[in-house]
Amino acid sequence: MENRTARLTLLIDPEKKAAFEALCKQEDVTPSQKVRQFIREYVESKLGPDWQEQKTQKTD
């Protein structure tokens, strides 16, 4: 399980927000869960699934 200690604040068009929330509700996920999924998939697509291990190895 990921640590959830950082906050991300963003501005979004109210109509898009409402549509996003409705879509999330249809999938039975919270908007926060979906955003975390989007971010995780993006980071892994750019850096690979072991990106956290790579970061740890660079600091050793």
Secondary structure, 3 states (H helix, E strand, C coil): CCCCCCCCCCCCCHHHHHHHHHHHHHCCCCHHHHHHHHHHHHHHHHHCCCHHHHHHHHHC
